């Protein structure tokens, strides 16, 4: 199980459901802007583009650009996001 999925399974069930819906919509071709997502920068280690998706008022998903589209790499509360984003 990936780190993303381990983190996802620790969240409340309703948040897990919301995250899953957003990821499926993204993978189904829904434009990022329609999912309240945005490009936020590039990874320091690889230069890959990184994107943030809002999940309600209190949670975020970070995605990296991959060959097949966007790959979710992190999920957590907005307060955790504020700390984690500086590491990217």
One Martini backbone bead per residue (centre of mass of N, CA, C, O) as a GRO file, in nm:
protein
   88
    1UNK     BB    1   0.097   0.036   0.022
    2UNK     BB    2   0.080   0.352  -0.004
    3UNK     BB    3   0.120   0.644   0.155
    4UNK     BB    4  -0.136   0.770   0.057
    5UNK     BB    5  -0.329   0.533   0.144
    6UNK     BB    6  -0.257   0.537   0.442
    7UNK     BB    7  -0.354   0.825   0.494
    8UNK     BB    8  -0.642   0.796   0.389
    9UNK     BB    9  -0.730   0.565   0.605
   10UNK     BB   10  -0.707   0.783   0.856
   11UNK     BB   11  -0.947   0.917   0.765
   12UNK     BB   12  -1.241   1.005   0.743
   13UNK     BB   13  -1.484   0.859   0.559
   14UNK     BB   14  -1.592   1.118   0.416
   15UNK     BB   15  -1.312   1.202   0.309
   16UNK     BB   16  -1.241   0.953   0.152
   17UNK     BB   17  -1.477   0.983  -0.044
   18UNK     BB   18  -1.402   1.263  -0.157
   19UNK     BB   19  -1.123   1.187  -0.262
   20UNK     BB   20  -1.209   0.961  -0.453
   21UNK     BB   21  -1.389   1.136  -0.635
   22UNK     BB   22  -1.171   1.335  -0.728
   23UNK     BB   23  -0.971   1.131  -0.849
   24UNK     BB   24  -1.168   1.007  -1.055
   25UNK     BB   25  -1.228   1.270  -1.204
   26UNK     BB   26  -0.940   1.330  -1.286
   27UNK     BB   27  -0.894   1.053  -1.437
   28UNK     BB   28  -1.159   1.121  -1.627
   29UNK     BB   29  -1.092   1.447  -1.721
   30UNK     BB   30  -1.132   1.654  -1.522
   31UNK     BB   31  -1.066   1.959  -1.471
   32UNK     BB   32  -0.888   2.105  -1.229
   33UNK     BB   33  -1.060   2.369  -1.189
   34UNK     BB   34  -1.330   2.198  -1.125
   35UNK     BB   35  -1.164   2.076  -0.851
   36UNK     BB   36  -1.005   2.296  -0.698
   37UNK     BB   37  -0.731   2.332  -0.857
   38UNK     BB   38  -0.357   2.380  -0.853
   39UNK     BB   39  -0.072   2.515  -0.938
   40UNK     BB   40   0.232   2.540  -0.707
   41UNK     BB   41   0.485   2.390  -0.850
   42UNK     BB   42   0.811   2.251  -0.788
   43UNK     BB   43   1.016   2.007  -0.734
   44UNK     BB   44   1.327   2.005  -0.604
   45UNK     BB   45   1.436   1.710  -0.690
   46UNK     BB   46   1.285   1.704  -1.011
   47UNK     BB   47   1.074   1.936  -1.133
   48UNK     BB   48   0.805   1.857  -1.083
   49UNK     BB   49   0.486   1.903  -1.093
   50UNK     BB   50   0.254   2.060  -0.859
   51UNK     BB   51  -0.063   1.985  -0.698
   52UNK     BB   52  -0.371   2.124  -0.562
   53UNK     BB   53  -0.651   1.989  -0.370
   54UNK     BB   54  -0.956   2.051  -0.257
   55UNK     BB   55  -1.121   1.914   0.050
   56UNK     BB   56  -1.288   2.119   0.129
   57UNK     BB   57  -1.186   2.311   0.411
   58UNK     BB   58  -0.969   2.075   0.561
   59UNK     BB   59  -0.846   1.951   0.285
   60UNK     BB   60  -0.568   1.787   0.099
   61UNK     BB   61  -0.420   1.729  -0.228
   62UNK     BB   62  -0.130   1.593  -0.369
   63UNK     BB   63   0.018   1.626  -0.700
   64UNK     BB   64   0.189   1.467  -0.962
   65UNK     BB   65   0.341   1.456  -1.247
   66UNK     BB   66   0.267   1.215  -1.496
   67UNK     BB   67   0.245   1.028  -1.774
   68UNK     BB   68  -0.090   0.979  -1.711
   69UNK     BB   69  -0.083   1.233  -1.517
   70UNK     BB   70  -0.211   1.257  -1.206
   71UNK     BB   71  -0.049   1.187  -0.886
   72UNK     BB   72  -0.115   1.095  -0.582
   73UNK     BB   73   0.096   1.173  -0.270
   74UNK     BB   74  -0.099   1.346  -0.074
   75UNK     BB   75  -0.286   1.357   0.247
   76UNK     BB   76  -0.467   1.616   0.441
   77UNK     BB   77  -0.472   1.860   0.634
   78UNK     BB   78  -0.438   2.193   0.623
   79UNK     BB   79  -0.228   2.215   0.852
   80UNK     BB   80  -0.036   2.005   0.730
   81UNK     BB   81   0.004   2.136   0.456
   82UNK     BB   82   0.153   2.390   0.556
   83UNK     BB   83   0.405   2.213   0.636
   84UNK     BB   84   0.459   2.030   0.378
   85UNK     BB   85   0.494   2.236   0.140
   86UNK     BB   86   0.790   2.324   0.227
   87UNK     BB   87   0.923   2.040   0.134
   88UNK     BB   88   0.871   2.081  -0.185
   0.00000   0.00000   0.00000
